[in-house]
Amino acid sequence: MSEFTEAMAQLAAGVSVITVRDERDDIGTTVTTFASLSLEPPLVMVSIAAESYVNEVLLRRDRWAATLLSAGQAAIASRFASPGRPSARLLVAGTGHHRGPATEALIVEGGVAAVEAETTKVVPAGDHTLYIAALLGVDYVEASLSPLIRLRGRYRAAG
């Protein structure tokens, strides 16, 4: 592990699953760089590995969803973090989910919140790509649940 990677691992980050509906399939990935950028207008940002299949699809499809995972969803985070191009429909098998009304992307149920967004700007950033997106809608908020975070290379409950 590089010193930079080790240093960044000391910072707790919320864990989210980003999903997008491609022409014939649903795909997704786990991310720890998802954030609110602006309240007016409501904008969010996500960072995706530039070499990933999800990045390839997000360059073609502007609408996507983000589920902010809850503390009990570490297994879902691990599934979506698996390498390769597994279908999101396989990754959510046995887990409550539905399609977002604005994006048709799969939204995992039981997280602390879920939102739908539409990319407005794509910014290459080293080995990642930043997607700045307008909020299309908030699917749900479960403020009573604790969020899942990643700290020092492990998933943990916040708090």
Phi and psi in radians as a Rosetta constraint file:
Dihedral C 1 N 2 CA 2 C 2 CIRCULARHARMONIC -1.248 0.35
Dihedral N 2 CA 2 C 2 N 3 CIRCULARHARMONIC 2.799 0.35
Dihedral C 2 N 3 CA 3 C 3 CIRCULARHARMONIC -1.061 0.35
Dihedral N 3 CA 3 C 3 N 4 CIRCULARHARMONIC -0.669 0.35
Dihedral C 3 N 4 CA 4 C 4 CIRCULARHARMONIC -1.086 0.35
Dihedral N 4 CA 4 C 4 N 5 CIRCULARHARMONIC -0.818 0.35
Dihedral C 4 N 5 CA 5 C 5 CIRCULARHARMONIC -1.059 0.35
Dihedral N 5 CA 5 C 5 N 6 CIRCULARHARMONIC -0.761 0.35
Dihedral C 5 N 6 CA 6 C 6 CIRCULARHARMONIC -1.110 0.35
Dihedral N 6 CA 6 C 6 N 7 CIRCULARHARMONIC -0.732 0.35
Dihedral C 6 N 7 CA 7 C 7 CIRCULARHARMONIC -1.077 0.35
Dihedral N 7 CA 7 C 7 N 8 CIRCULARHARMONIC -0.794 0.35
Dihedral C 7 N 8 CA 8 C 8 CIRCULARHARMONIC -1.192 0.35
Dihedral N 8 CA 8 C 8 N 9 CIRCULARHARMONIC -0.465 0.35
Dihedral C 8 N 9 CA 9 C 9 CIRCULARHARMONIC -1.171 0.35
Dihedral N 9 CA 9 C 9 N 10 CIRCULARHARMONIC -0.252 0.35
Dihedral C 9 N 10 CA 10 C 10 CIRCULARHARMONIC -1.394 0.35
Dihedral N 10 CA 10 C 10 N 11 CIRCULARHARMONIC -0.184 0.35
Dihedral C 10 N 11 CA 11 C 11 CIRCULARHARMONIC -1.697 0.35
Dihedral N 11 CA 11 C 11 N 12 CIRCULARHARMONIC 2.101 0.35
Dihedral C 11 N 12 CA 12 C 12 CIRCULARHARMONIC -1.180 0.35
Dihedral N 12 CA 12 C 12 N 13 CIRCULARHARMONIC 2.417 0.35
Dihedral C 12 N 13 CA 13 C 13 CIRCULARHARMONIC -2.382 0.35
Dihedral N 13 CA 13 C 13 N 14 CIRCULARHARMONIC 2.434 0.35
Dihedral C 13 N 14 CA 14 C 14 CIRCULARHARMONIC -1.152 0.35
Dihedral N 14 CA 14 C 14 N 15 CIRCULARHARMONIC 2.606 0.35
Dihedral C 14 N 15 CA 15 C 15 CIRCULARHARMONIC -1.917 0.35
Dihedral N 15 CA 15 C 15 N 16 CIRCULARHARMONIC 2.227 0.35
Dihedral C 15 N 16 CA 16 C 16 CIRCULARHARMONIC -2.262 0.35
Dihedral N 16 CA 16 C 16 N 17 CIRCULARHARMONIC 2.770 0.35
Dihedral C 16 N 17 CA 17 C 17 CIRCULARHARMONIC -1.992 0.35
Dihedral N 17 CA 17 C 17 N 18 CIRCULARHARMONIC 2.196 0.35
Dihedral C 17 N 18 CA 18 C 18 CIRCULARHARMONIC -1.779 0.35
Dihedral N 18 CA 18 C 18 N 19 CIRCULARHARMONIC 2.281 0.35
Dihedral C 18 N 19 CA 19 C 19 CIRCULARHARMONIC -2.252 0.35
Dihedral N 19 CA 19 C 19 N 20 CIRCULARHARMONIC 2.621 0.35
Dihedral C 19 N 20 CA 20 C 20 CIRCULARHARMONIC -2.528 0.35
Dihedral N 20 CA 20 C 20 N 21 CIRCULARHARMONIC 2.482 0.35
Dihedral C 20 N 21 CA 21 C 21 CIRCULARHARMONIC -1.634 0.35
Dihedral N 21 CA 21 C 21 N 22 CIRCULARHARMONIC 2.028 0.35
Dihedral C 21 N 22 CA 22 C 22 CIRCULARHARMONIC -1.534 0.35
Dihedral N 22 CA 22 C 22 N 23 CIRCULARHARMONIC -3.130 0.35
Dihedral C 22 N 23 CA 23 C 23 CIRCULARHARMONIC -0.979 0.35
Dihedral N 23 CA 23 C 23 N 24 CIRCULARHARMONIC -0.774 0.35
Dihedral C 23 N 24 CA 24 C 24 CIRCULARHARMONIC -2.063 0.35
Dihedral N 24 CA 24 C 24 N 25 CIRCULARHARMONIC -0.132 0.35
Dihedral C 24 N 25 CA 25 C 25 CIRCULARHARMONIC -2.524 0.35
Dihedral N 25 CA 25 C 25 N 26 CIRCULARHARMONIC 2.979 0.35
Dihedral C 25 N 26 CA 26 C 26 CIRCULARHARMONIC -1.973 0.35
Dihedral N 26 CA 26 C 26 N 27 CIRCULARHARMONIC 2.387 0.35
Dihedral C 26 N 27 CA 27 C 27 CIRCULARHARMONIC -2.292 0.35
Dihedral N 27 CA 27 C 27 N 28 CIRCULARHARMONIC 2.878 0.35
Dihedral C 27 N 28 CA 28 C 28 CIRCULARHARMONIC -2.913 0.35
Dihedral N 28 CA 28 C 28 N 29 CIRCULARHARMONIC 2.983 0.35
Dihedral C 28 N 29 CA 29 C 29 CIRCULARHARMONIC -2.673 0.35
Dihedral N 29 CA 29 C 29 N 30 CIRCULARHARMONIC 2.756 0.35
Dihedral C 29 N 30 CA 30 C 30 CIRCULARHARMONIC -1.562 0.35
Dihedral N 30 CA 30 C 30 N 31 CIRCULARHARMONIC 2.379 0.35
Dihedral C 30 N 31 CA 31 C 31 CIRCULARHARMONIC -2.334 0.35
Dihedral N 31 CA 31 C 31 N 32 CIRCULARHARMONIC 2.690 0.35
Dihedral C 31 N 32 CA 32 C 32 CIRCULARHARMONIC -2.079 0.35
Dihedral N 32 CA 32 C 32 N 33 CIRCULARHARMONIC 0.069 0.35
Dihedral C 32 N 33 CA 33 C 33 CIRCULARHARMONIC -2.053 0.35
Dihedral N 33 CA 33 C 33 N 34 CIRCULARHARMONIC 1.453 0.35
Dihedral C 33 N 34 CA 34 C 34 CIRCULARHARMONIC -2.360 0.35
Dihedral N 34 CA 34 C 34 N 35 CIRCULARHARMONIC 2.265 0.35
Dihedral C 34 N 35 CA 35 C 35 CIRCULARHARMONIC -2.647 0.35
Dihedral N 35 CA 35 C 35 N 36 CIRCULARHARMONIC 2.751 0.35
Dihedral C 35 N 36 CA 36 C 36 CIRCULARHARMONIC -1.392 0.35
Dihedral N 36 CA 36 C 36 N 37 CIRCULARHARMONIC 2.330 0.35
Dihedral C 36 N 37 CA 37 C 37 CIRCULARHARMONIC -1.863 0.35
Dihedral N 37 CA 37 C 37 N 38 CIRCULARHARMONIC -0.586 0.35
Dihedral C 37 N 38 CA 38 C 38 CIRCULARHARMONIC -2.674 0.35
Dihedral N 38 CA 38 C 38 N 39 CIRCULARHARMONIC 2.493 0.35
Dihedral C 38 N 39 CA 39 C 39 CIRCULARHARMONIC -1.563 0.35
Dihedral N 39 CA 39 C 39 N 40 CIRCULARHARMONIC -0.555 0.35
Dihedral C 39 N 40 CA 40 C 40 CIRCULARHARMONIC -2.380 0.35
Dihedral N 40 CA 40 C 40 N 41 CIRCULARHARMONIC 1.779 0.35
Dihedral C 40 N 41 CA 41 C 41 CIRCULARHARMONIC -1.316 0.35
Dihedral N 41 CA 41 C 41 N 42 CIRCULARHARMONIC 2.788 0.35
Dihedral C 41 N 42 CA 42 C 42 CIRCULARHARMONIC -1.188 0.35
Dihedral N 42 CA 42 C 42 N 43 CIRCULARHARMONIC 2.009 0.35
Dihedral C 42 N 43 CA 43 C 43 CIRCULARHARMONIC -2.234 0.35
Dihedral N 43 CA 43 C 43 N 44 CIRCULARHARMONIC 2.531 0.35
Dihedral C 43 N 44 CA 44 C 44 CIRCULARHARMONIC -2.185 0.35
Dihedral N 44 CA 44 C 44 N 45 CIRCULARHARMONIC 2.911 0.35
Dihedral C 44 N 45 CA 45 C 45 CIRCULARHARMONIC -2.461 0.35
Dihedral N 45 CA 45 C 45 N 46 CIRCULARHARMONIC 2.469 0.35
Dihedral C 45 N 46 CA 46 C 46 CIRCULARHARMONIC -2.361 0.35
Dihedral N 46 CA 46 C 46 N 47 CIRCULARHARMONIC 2.562 0.35
Dihedral C 46 N 47 CA 47 C 47 CIRCULARHARMONIC -1.945 0.35
Dihedral N 47 CA 47 C 47 N 48 CIRCULARHARMONIC 2.196 0.35
Dihedral C 47 N 48 CA 48 C 48 CIRCULARHARMONIC -2.154 0.35
Dihedral N 48 CA 48 C 48 N 49 CIRCULARHARMONIC 2.409 0.35
Dihedral C 48 N 49 CA 49 C 49 CIRCULARHARMONIC -0.983 0.35
Dihedral N 49 CA 49 C 49 N 50 CIRCULARHARMONIC 2.212 0.35
Dihedral C 49 N 50 CA 50 C 50 CIRCULARHARMONIC -1.088 0.35
Dihedral N 50 CA 50 C 50 N 51 CIRCULARHARMONIC -0.536 0.35
Dihedral C 50 N 51 CA 51 C 51 CIRCULARHARMONIC -1.522 0.35
Dihedral N 51 CA 51 C 51 N 52 CIRCULARHARMONIC 0.016 0.35
Dihedral C 51 N 52 CA 52 C 52 CIRCULARHARMONIC -1.441 0.35
Dihedral N 52 CA 52 C 52 N 53 CIRCULARHARMONIC 2.735 0.35
Dihedral C 52 N 53 CA 53 C 53 CIRCULARHARMONIC -1.141 0.35
Dihedral N 53 CA 53 C 53 N 54 CIRCULARHARMONIC -0.633 0.35
Dihedral C 53 N 54 CA 54 C 54 CIRCULARHARMONIC -1.035 0.35
Dihedral N 54 CA 54 C 54 N 55 CIRCULARHARMONIC -0.727 0.35
Dihedral C 54 N 55 CA 55 C 55 CIRCULARHARMONIC -1.073 0.35
Dihedral N 55 CA 55 C 55 N 56 CIRCULARHARMONIC -0.755 0.35
Dihedral C 55 N 56 CA 56 C 56 CIRCULARHARMONIC -0.991 0.35
Dihedral N 56 CA 56 C 56 N 57 CIRCULARHARMONIC -0.760 0.35
Dihedral C 56 N 57 CA 57 C 57 CIRCULARHARMONIC -1.266 0.35
Dihedral N 57 CA 57 C 57 N 58 CIRCULARHARMONIC -0.704 0.35
Dihedral C 57 N 58 CA 58 C 58 CIRCULARHARMONIC -1.132 0.35
Dihedral N 58 CA 58 C 58 N 59 CIRCULARHARMONIC -0.403 0.35
Dihedral C 58 N 59 CA 59 C 59 CIRCULARHARMONIC -1.254 0.35
Dihedral N 59 CA 59 C 59 N 60 CIRCULARHARMONIC -0.335 0.35
Dihedral C 59 N 60 CA 60 C 60 CIRCULARHARMONIC -1.778 0.35
Dihedral N 60 CA 60 C 60 N 61 CIRCULARHARMONIC -0.509 0.35
Dihedral C 60 N 61 CA 61 C 61 CIRCULARHARMONIC -2.037 0.35
Dihedral N 61 CA 61 C 61 N 62 CIRCULARHARMONIC 2.115 0.35
Dihedral C 61 N 62 CA 62 C 62 CIRCULARHARMONIC -1.461 0.35
Dihedral N 62 CA 62 C 62 N 63 CIRCULARHARMONIC -0.391 0.35
Dihedral C 62 N 63 CA 63 C 63 CIRCULARHARMONIC -1.791 0.35
Dihedral N 63 CA 63 C 63 N 64 CIRCULARHARMONIC 2.342 0.35
Dihedral C 63 N 64 CA 64 C 64 CIRCULARHARMONIC -2.668 0.35
Dihedral N 64 CA 64 C 64 N 65 CIRCULARHARMONIC 2.990 0.35
Dihedral C 64 N 65 CA 65 C 65 CIRCULARHARMONIC -2.229 0.35
Dihedral N 65 CA 65 C 65 N 66 CIRCULARHARMONIC 2.698 0.35
Dihedral C 65 N 66 CA 66 C 66 CIRCULARHARMONIC -2.271 0.35
Dihedral N 66 CA 66 C 66 N 67 CIRCULARHARMONIC 2.230 0.35
Dihedral C 66 N 67 CA 67 C 67 CIRCULARHARMONIC -1.878 0.35
Dihedral N 67 CA 67 C 67 N 68 CIRCULARHARMONIC 2.124 0.35
Dihedral C 67 N 68 CA 68 C 68 CIRCULARHARMONIC -1.512 0.35
Dihedral N 68 CA 68 C 68 N 69 CIRCULARHARMONIC 1.909 0.35
Dihedral C 68 N 69 CA 69 C 69 CIRCULARHARMONIC -1.249 0.35
Dihedral N 69 CA 69 C 69 N 70 CIRCULARHARMONIC 2.644 0.35
Dihedral C 69 N 70 CA 70 C 70 CIRCULARHARMONIC -1.676 0.35
Dihedral N 70 CA 70 C 70 N 71 CIRCULARHARMONIC 2.917 0.35
Dihedral C 70 N 71 CA 71 C 71 CIRCULARHARMONIC -0.961 0.35
Dihedral N 71 CA 71 C 71 N 72 CIRCULARHARMONIC -0.525 0.35
Dihedral C 71 N 72 CA 72 C 72 CIRCULARHARMONIC -1.484 0.35
Dihedral N 72 CA 72 C 72 N 73 CIRCULARHARMONIC 0.145 0.35
Dihedral C 72 N 73 CA 73 C 73 CIRCULARHARMONIC -1.958 0.35
Dihedral N 73 CA 73 C 73 N 74 CIRCULARHARMONIC 0.507 0.35
Dihedral C 73 N 74 CA 74 C 74 CIRCULARHARMONIC -1.051 0.35
Dihedral N 74 CA 74 C 74 N 75 CIRCULARHARMONIC -0.631 0.35
Dihedral C 74 N 75 CA 75 C 75 CIRCULARHARMONIC -1.119 0.35
Dihedral N 75 CA 75 C 75 N 76 CIRCULARHARMONIC -0.663 0.35
Dihedral C 75 N 76 CA 76 C 76 CIRCULARHARMONIC -1.155 0.35
Dihedral N 76 CA 76 C 76 N 77 CIRCULARHARMONIC -0.752 0.35
Dihedral C 76 N 77 CA 77 C 77 CIRCULARHARMONIC -1.023 0.35
Dihedral N 77 CA 77 C 77 N 78 CIRCULARHARMONIC -0.753 0.35
Dihedral C 77 N 78 CA 78 C 78 CIRCULARHARMONIC -1.138 0.35
Dihedral N 78 CA 78 C 78 N 79 CIRCULARHARMONIC -0.716 0.35
Dihedral C 78 N 79 CA 79 C 79 CIRCULARHARMONIC -1.056 0.35
Dihedral N 79 CA 79 C 79 N 80 CIRCULARHARMONIC -0.809 0.35
Dihedral C 79 N 80 CA 80 C 80 CIRCULARHARMONIC -1.290 0.35
Dihedral N 80 CA 80 C 80 N 81 CIRCULARHARMONIC -0.279 0.35
Dihedral C 80 N 81 CA 81 C 81 CIRCULARHARMONIC -1.531 0.35
Dihedral N 81 CA 81 C 81 N 82 CIRCULARHARMONIC -0.069 0.35
Dihedral C 81 N 82 CA 82 C 82 CIRCULARHARMONIC -1.140 0.35
Dihedral N 82 CA 82 C 82 N 83 CIRCULARHARMONIC 2.529 0.35
Dihedral C 82 N 83 CA 83 C 83 CIRCULARHARMONIC -1.232 0.35
Dihedral N 83 CA 83 C 83 N 84 CIRCULARHARMONIC 2.876 0.35
Dihedral C 83 N 84 CA 84 C 84 CIRCULARHARMONIC 1.664 0.35
Dihedral N 84 CA 84 C 84 N 85 CIRCULARHARMONIC -2.745 0.35
Dihedral C 84 N 85 CA 85 C 85 CIRCULARHARMONIC -2.208 0.35
Dihedral N 85 CA 85 C 85 N 86 CIRCULARHARMONIC 0.900 0.35
Dihedral C 85 N 86 CA 86 C 86 CIRCULARHARMONIC -1.187 0.35
Dihedral N 86 CA 86 C 86 N 87 CIRCULARHARMONIC 2.533 0.35
Dihedral C 86 N 87 CA 87 C 87 CIRCULARHARMONIC -1.166 0.35
Dihedral N 87 CA 87 C 87 N 88 CIRCULARHARMONIC 2.375 0.35
Dihedral C 87 N 88 CA 88 C 88 CIRCULARHARMONIC -1.063 0.35
Dihedral N 88 CA 88 C 88 N 89 CIRCULARHARMONIC -0.520 0.35
Dihedral C 88 N 89 CA 89 C 89 CIRCULARHARMONIC -1.116 0.35
Dihedral N 89 CA 89 C 89 N 90 CIRCULARHARMONIC -0.604 0.35
Dihedral C 89 N 90 CA 90 C 90 CIRCULARHARMONIC -1.257 0.35
Dihedral N 90 CA 90 C 90 N 91 CIRCULARHARMONIC -0.639 0.35
Dihedral C 90 N 91 CA 91 C 91 CIRCULARHARMONIC -1.199 0.35
Dihedral N 91 CA 91 C 91 N 92 CIRCULARHARMONIC -0.469 0.35
Dihedral C 91 N 92 CA 92 C 92 CIRCULARHARMONIC -1.714 0.35
Dihedral N 92 CA 92 C 92 N 93 CIRCULARHARMONIC 0.053 0.35
Dihedral C 92 N 93 CA 93 C 93 CIRCULARHARMONIC -0.961 0.35
Dihedral N 93 CA 93 C 93 N 94 CIRCULARHARMONIC 2.273 0.35
Dihedral C 93 N 94 CA 94 C 94 CIRCULARHARMONIC 1.415 0.35
Dihedral N 94 CA 94 C 94 N 95 CIRCULARHARMONIC 0.039 0.35
Dihedral C 94 N 95 CA 95 C 95 CIRCULARHARMONIC -2.086 0.35
Dihedral N 95 CA 95 C 95 N 96 CIRCULARHARMONIC 2.388 0.35
Dihedral C 95 N 96 CA 96 C 96 CIRCULARHARMONIC -1.044 0.35
Dihedral N 96 CA 96 C 96 N 97 CIRCULARHARMONIC 2.313 0.35
Dihedral C 96 N 97 CA 97 C 97 CIRCULARHARMONIC -2.797 0.35
Dihedral N 97 CA 97 C 97 N 98 CIRCULARHARMONIC 2.870 0.35
Dihedral C 97 N 98 CA 98 C 98 CIRCULARHARMONIC -2.684 0.35
Dihedral N 98 CA 98 C 98 N 99 CIRCULARHARMONIC 3.001 0.35
Dihedral C 98 N 99 CA 99 C 99 CIRCULARHARMONIC -1.617 0.35
Dihedral N 99 CA 99 C 99 N 100 CIRCULARHARMONIC 2.380 0.35
Dihedral C 99 N 100 CA 100 C 100 CIRCULARHARMONIC -1.211 0.35
Dihedral N 100 CA 100 C 100 N 101 CIRCULARHARMONIC 2.401 0.35
Dihedral C 100 N 101 CA 101 C 101 CIRCULARHARMONIC -1.160 0.35
Dihedral N 101 CA 101 C 101 N 102 CIRCULARHARMONIC -0.512 0.35
Dihedral C 101 N 102 CA 102 C 102 CIRCULARHARMONIC -1.581 0.35
Dihedral N 102 CA 102 C 102 N 103 CIRCULARHARMONIC -0.460 0.35
Dihedral C 102 N 103 CA 103 C 103 CIRCULARHARMONIC -2.054 0.35
Dihedral N 103 CA 103 C 103 N 104 CIRCULARHARMONIC -0.314 0.35
Dihedral C 103 N 104 CA 104 C 104 CIRCULARHARMONIC 1.081 0.35
Dihedral N 104 CA 104 C 104 N 105 CIRCULARHARMONIC 0.178 0.35
Dihedral C 104 N 105 CA 105 C 105 CIRCULARHARMONIC -1.344 0.35
Dihedral N 105 CA 105 C 105 N 106 CIRCULARHARMONIC 2.656 0.35
Dihedral C 105 N 106 CA 106 C 106 CIRCULARHARMONIC -1.233 0.35
Dihedral N 106 CA 106 C 106 N 107 CIRCULARHARMONIC 2.354 0.35
Dihedral C 106 N 107 CA 107 C 107 CIRCULARHARMONIC -2.080 0.35
Dihedral N 107 CA 107 C 107 N 108 CIRCULARHARMONIC 2.172 0.35
Dihedral C 107 N 108 CA 108 C 108 CIRCULARHARMONIC -1.339 0.35
Dihedral N 108 CA 108 C 108 N 109 CIRCULARHARMONIC 2.311 0.35
Dihedral C 108 N 109 CA 109 C 109 CIRCULARHARMONIC -1.512 0.35
Dihedral N 109 CA 109 C 109 N 110 CIRCULARHARMONIC 2.747 0.35
Dihedral C 109 N 110 CA 110 C 110 CIRCULARHARMONIC 1.571 0.35
Dihedral N 110 CA 110 C 110 N 111 CIRCULARHARMONIC 0.084 0.35
Dihedral C 110 N 111 CA 111 C 111 CIRCULARHARMONIC -1.424 0.35
Dihedral N 111 CA 111 C 111 N 112 CIRCULARHARMONIC -3.074 0.35
Dihedral C 111 N 112 CA 112 C 112 CIRCULARHARMONIC -1.452 0.35
Dihedral N 112 CA 112 C 112 N 113 CIRCULARHARMONIC -0.381 0.35
Dihedral C 112 N 113 CA 113 C 113 CIRCULARHARMONIC -2.975 0.35
Dihedral N 113 CA 113 C 113 N 114 CIRCULARHARMONIC 2.848 0.35
Dihedral C 113 N 114 CA 114 C 114 CIRCULARHARMONIC -2.557 0.35
Dihedral N 114 CA 114 C 114 N 115 CIRCULARHARMONIC 2.455 0.35
Dihedral C 114 N 115 CA 115 C 115 CIRCULARHARMONIC -2.344 0.35
Dihedral N 115 CA 115 C 115 N 116 CIRCULARHARMONIC 2.779 0.35
Dihedral C 115 N 116 CA 116 C 116 CIRCULARHARMONIC -2.072 0.35
Dihedral N 116 CA 116 C 116 N 117 CIRCULARHARMONIC 2.507 0.35
Dihedral C 116 N 117 CA 117 C 117 CIRCULARHARMONIC -2.503 0.35
Dihedral N 117 CA 117 C 117 N 118 CIRCULARHARMONIC 2.819 0.35
Dihedral C 117 N 118 CA 118 C 118 CIRCULARHARMONIC -2.257 0.35
Dihedral N 118 CA 118 C 118 N 119 CIRCULARHARMONIC 2.127 0.35
Dihedral C 118 N 119 CA 119 C 119 CIRCULARHARMONIC -1.052 0.35
Dihedral N 119 CA 119 C 119 N 120 CIRCULARHARMONIC 2.295 0.35
Dihedral C 119 N 120 CA 120 C 120 CIRCULARHARMONIC -1.999 0.35
Dihedral N 120 CA 120 C 120 N 121 CIRCULARHARMONIC -0.362 0.35
Dihedral C 120 N 121 CA 121 C 121 CIRCULARHARMONIC -2.661 0.35
Dihedral N 121 CA 121 C 121 N 122 CIRCULARHARMONIC 2.411 0.35
Dihedral C 121 N 122 CA 122 C 122 CIRCULARHARMONIC -2.043 0.35
Dihedral N 122 CA 122 C 122 N 123 CIRCULARHARMONIC 2.230 0.35
Dihedral C 122 N 123 CA 123 C 123 CIRCULARHARMONIC -2.199 0.35
Dihedral N 123 CA 123 C 123 N 124 CIRCULARHARMONIC 1.941 0.35
Dihedral C 123 N 124 CA 124 C 124 CIRCULARHARMONIC -1.103 0.35
Dihedral N 124 CA 124 C 124 N 125 CIRCULARHARMONIC 2.385 0.35
Dihedral C 124 N 125 CA 125 C 125 CIRCULARHARMONIC -2.543 0.35
Dihedral N 125 CA 125 C 125 N 126 CIRCULARHARMONIC 1.499 0.35
Dihedral C 125 N 126 CA 126 C 126 CIRCULARHARMONIC 1.095 0.35
Dihedral N 126 CA 126 C 126 N 127 CIRCULARHARMONIC -2.220 0.35
Dihedral C 126 N 127 CA 127 C 127 CIRCULARHARMONIC -1.541 0.35
Dihedral N 127 CA 127 C 127 N 128 CIRCULARHARMONIC 0.214 0.35
Dihedral C 127 N 128 CA 128 C 128 CIRCULARHARMONIC -2.229 0.35
Dihedral N 128 CA 128 C 128 N 129 CIRCULARHARMONIC 2.949 0.35
Dihedral C 128 N 129 CA 129 C 129 CIRCULARHARMONIC -2.199 0.35
Dihedral N 129 CA 129 C 129 N 130 CIRCULARHARMONIC 2.285 0.35
Dihedral C 129 N 130 CA 130 C 130 CIRCULARHARMONIC -1.660 0.35
Dihedral N 130 CA 130 C 130 N 131 CIRCULARHARMONIC 2.322 0.35
Dihedral C 130 N 131 CA 131 C 131 CIRCULARHARMONIC -1.979 0.35
Dihedral N 131 CA 131 C 131 N 132 CIRCULARHARMONIC 2.027 0.35
Dihedral C 131 N 132 CA 132 C 132 CIRCULARHARMONIC -1.711 0.35
Dihedral N 132 CA 132 C 132 N 133 CIRCULARHARMONIC 2.303 0.35
Dihedral C 132 N 133 CA 133 C 133 CIRCULARHARMONIC -2.454 0.35
Dihedral N 133 CA 133 C 133 N 134 CIRCULARHARMONIC 2.545 0.35
Dihedral C 133 N 134 CA 134 C 134 CIRCULARHARMONIC -1.414 0.35
Dihedral N 134 CA 134 C 134 N 135 CIRCULARHARMONIC 2.402 0.35
Dihedral C 134 N 135 CA 135 C 135 CIRCULARHARMONIC -1.231 0.35
Dihedral N 135 CA 135 C 135 N 136 CIRCULARHARMONIC 2.197 0.35
Dihedral C 135 N 136 CA 136 C 136 CIRCULARHARMONIC -1.630 0.35
Dihedral N 136 CA 136 C 136 N 137 CIRCULARHARMONIC -0.492 0.35
Dihedral C 136 N 137 CA 137 C 137 CIRCULARHARMONIC 3.041 0.35
Dihedral N 137 CA 137 C 137 N 138 CIRCULARHARMONIC 2.725 0.35
Dihedral C 137 N 138 CA 138 C 138 CIRCULARHARMONIC -1.730 0.35
Dihedral N 138 CA 138 C 138 N 139 CIRCULARHARMONIC 2.068 0.35
Dihedral C 138 N 139 CA 139 C 139 CIRCULARHARMONIC -1.318 0.35
Dihedral N 139 CA 139 C 139 N 140 CIRCULARHARMONIC -0.808 0.35
Dihedral C 139 N 140 CA 140 C 140 CIRCULARHARMONIC -2.817 0.35
Dihedral N 140 CA 140 C 140 N 141 CIRCULARHARMONIC 2.810 0.35
Dihedral C 140 N 141 CA 141 C 141 CIRCULARHARMONIC -2.376 0.35
Dihedral N 141 CA 141 C 141 N 142 CIRCULARHARMONIC 2.244 0.35
Dihedral C 141 N 142 CA 142 C 142 CIRCULARHARMONIC -2.121 0.35
Dihedral N 142 CA 142 C 142 N 143 CIRCULARHARMONIC 1.350 0.35
Dihedral C 142 N 143 CA 143 C 143 CIRCULARHARMONIC -1.136 0.35
Dihedral N 143 CA 143 C 143 N 144 CIRCULARHARMONIC -0.272 0.35
Dihedral C 143 N 144 CA 144 C 144 CIRCULARHARMONIC -1.370 0.35
Dihedral N 144 CA 144 C 144 N 145 CIRCULARHARMONIC -0.254 0.35
Dihedral C 144 N 145 CA 145 C 145 CIRCULARHARMONIC -1.564 0.35
Dihedral N 145 CA 145 C 145 N 146 CIRCULARHARMONIC 2.628 0.35
Dihedral C 145 N 146 CA 146 C 146 CIRCULARHARMONIC -1.492 0.35
Dihedral N 146 CA 146 C 146 N 147 CIRCULARHARMONIC 2.447 0.35
Dihedral C 146 N 147 CA 147 C 147 CIRCULARHARMONIC -1.328 0.35
Dihedral N 147 CA 147 C 147 N 148 CIRCULARHARMONIC 2.715 0.35
Dihedral C 147 N 148 CA 148 C 148 CIRCULARHARMONIC -1.510 0.35
Dihedral N 148 CA 148 C 148 N 149 CIRCULARHARMONIC 2.333 0.35
Dihedral C 148 N 149 CA 149 C 149 CIRCULARHARMONIC -2.189 0.35
Dihedral N 149 CA 149 C 149 N 150 CIRCULARHARMONIC 2.848 0.35
Dihedral C 149 N 150 CA 150 C 150 CIRCULARHARMONIC -2.052 0.35
Dihedral N 150 CA 150 C 150 N 151 CIRCULARHARMONIC 2.207 0.35
Dihedral C 150 N 151 CA 151 C 151 CIRCULARHARMONIC -2.512 0.35
Dihedral N 151 CA 151 C 151 N 152 CIRCULARHARMONIC 2.242 0.35
Dihedral C 151 N 152 CA 152 C 152 CIRCULARHARMONIC 0.941 0.35
Dihedral N 152 CA 152 C 152 N 153 CIRCULARHARMONIC 0.697 0.35
Dihedral C 152 N 153 CA 153 C 153 CIRCULARHARMONIC 1.403 0.35
Dihedral N 153 CA 153 C 153 N 154 CIRCULARHARMONIC 0.144 0.35
Dihedral C 153 N 154 CA 154 C 154 CIRCULARHARMONIC -2.289 0.35
Dihedral N 154 CA 154 C 154 N 155 CIRCULARHARMONIC 2.597 0.35
Dihedral C 154 N 155 CA 155 C 155 CIRCULARHARMONIC -1.394 0.35
Dihedral N 155 CA 155 C 155 N 156 CIRCULARHARMONIC 2.437 0.35
Dihedral C 155 N 156 CA 156 C 156 CIRCULARHARMONIC -2.585 0.35
Dihedral N 156 CA 156 C 156 N 157 CIRCULARHARMONIC 2.821 0.35
Dihedral C 156 N 157 CA 157 C 157 CIRCULARHARMONIC -1.380 0.35
Dihedral N 157 CA 157 C 157 N 158 CIRCULARHARMONIC 2.456 0.35
Dihedral C 157 N 158 CA 158 C 158 CIRCULARHARMONIC -1.222 0.35
Dihedral N 158 CA 158 C 158 N 159 CIRCULARHARMONIC 2.533 0.35
